[in-house]
């Protein structure tokens, strides 16, 4: 497989993630779409690292995976707290930060 194959896969994941964030109302689906975008970035980093024969891409991908795990844990915690108060996970109906 060449680098172009990885870039096409990454572009497809980025497109699916972007469409999921823009069109979905469920906060869980929005968070999953954000994870797809982060995975698209990881595929790019690893593909270009392999293409350039360097390990920097893989190291950055591990850091991104670590940040994504922390983001998912904090995001799900906040989402559970909001669900307990509002009894909904629809993004349009969550207005706790408005005046």
Residue pairs with C-beta under 8 A, 6 or more apart in sequence:
3 47
3 48
3 50
3 51
6 43
6 44
6 46
6 47
7 44
7 47
9 43
10 40
10 41
10 43
10 44
10 47
11 40
13 36
13 37
13 39
13 40
13 43
14 36
14 37
14 40
16 33
16 36
17 33
17 34
17 35
17 36
17 37
17 40
18 33
18 37
19 33
20 29
20 30
20 32
20 33
20 36
21 30
21 33
21 34
21 37
24 30
24 33
24 91
25 90
25 91
25 92
26 89
26 90
26 91
27 79
27 82
27 89
27 90
27 91
27 94
28 79
28 89
30 91
31 72
31 75
31 76
31 79
34 71
35 68
35 72
38 64
38 65
38 68
41 64
42 61
42 64
42 65
45 57
45 58
45 60
45 61
45 64
46 57
46 58
46 61
47 57
48 57
49 55
49 56
49 57
49 58
49 61
50 57
79 89
82 89
82 94
82 96
83 89
85 96
86 93
86 94
86 96
88 94
